[in-house]
Amino acid sequence: MRLPRSVHDAGGRYGFASLLIQAAQHSGVSAYVGDGRQRWPAVHRDDAATLFRIALEQAPPGSVLHAVGDEGDSMRQIAEVIGRRLEVPVEAAAAERFGPLGTMFAVDQPSSSALTRRRFGWSPSGPGLLEDLETGVIPA
């Protein structure tokens, strides 16, 4: 099972997106790397749990399943939601601003769960990362 960068819910757990929240809280700016078009795959935790169950019940040994619910949210979109929620400006930044994780944040990560959906009938139905960030708990 391959999980994306962010396994999230509305309770304040947003995977690696939580690091962007912390950085914005610390610096007073919600930043994204470069032009912000890097795709940031994500999945709601309930959808990931469903796929783990499907994998245990149906997947042949050695199968590779991709648990990607959100395939195309951009880093800039994520930064914009965080900026709105924290009421801080949103701006582009160099990868170095994010320290050791800057390189990861700078990489476009196109991901697809199309094969997993077709082979196993998995259909993610939970809210997307942007929705959870918009309406969920923002950790202090």
N, C-alpha and C positions, 0 to 999 in steps of 0.2 A: 504494500500500500504506500503510495506516494502522497504525502500531504503538502499543500502549498504553504507559502510564507506565513499566511495568517489563517489560523483556525480560530473563529471568533464567536462571540455571543453578545447580547446587549448588557451583560452583567459586568462589563469592564475588562473582559479578556479579548484582546484583539491580535494576538500573536505578535509578529514583528512590528505591526502598526503601533503597538503600545510604546515602542521606542521612539517613534515620531511624536507621540503625545508628550512623552517625558522631555524630549529635546525642546519642544515648543514651550512647555511649561518653564523649563530652565532658562531658555534664551529670550522668551517673549516674542518669538517669530516662528510661524509654522513654515518650514522649508521643504523644498523638494529639490532633487538633483537635476542639473541641466535644464532641459526644456520640460521635464516632468512627464514625458509621454511613456515612460517605462511601464509596462504592464505588470500589475501586482496581483497574482492569483490568490484566491481566498476560498474558504468554505466555512459554512456555519457548522458549529460543533455537532448539532443534531444530525445534519446531513452526513458528516464524517462518520458518526457513530452508526448510522444506518448502513453506510457502505462497508464498515468493518464487519457488521453482522452478515451482510450479503457475501462478503469475501469468505467468511468462515463457513457459511452454508452452501455456497455455490461455486466458488472459484476453484479451478483445478490447481494443484500444487505448482508453484513457480509462476503463477499469474502475476501480472503487473497491473494494478488498478490505480487510476489517477483520480484523487478526490478533489476535483476542482469545481466549485460551484460558480464562482465569479472568474471569468477568463480575461476580462478586458478592462477592469478598473485601472486608471493610471495613478501614478504616484502624485501627480499634481491634483487630481480629484480628491485623493485622500487628504493631502495637505490642506486643500480648500475647506473640507468639512471640519478638520481639526481647527483650522484658523477661525471659522465661524463659531464653533463650540467654545473655544477658549477666548474669543474676542481679541485675537492677535493678528497682525498682518501676515500675509502669505507672500513668500518670495523664493526665487531660485537661489541655489547655493551650490558651491563646489562640493564634490563628494567628501573632501577632507573635513568638512564641517561636521560630518557624522562619525569621525574617528575611524576605528577599525571596521565598522559596518558600512562605511561610505561606498566602498566598491560594490557591495551587494545591492545597496539601494540604487546605484547607478545602472545596474544591469537590467535590460528588458527581459522579462521572463514569460515569453509566450507559452501558454499551457492549455491543454485541451483534455476534457474528459469524454469526448464524443465516443470513443471506442468503448470505454467503461460503461457509458450510458446504454449503448446499443447491445453490448454483450450481456449485461446483467440487469438491464431495466432500471438502473438507478436514475432517479429524477430528483435532484436537489430542490427542496421547497422552502427552506428557511430563508430568512432575510439575508440580503447581501451585506458585505462589509460596509459599504457606504451608508446603508440604512442603519445598521447597528451603531456605527460611529455617530450618525446624526441624532439618533434617539436614545442610545444607551448611556450607561454610566461612564463618566470620564473619571478615571482614578486620580486621586489627589497627589 
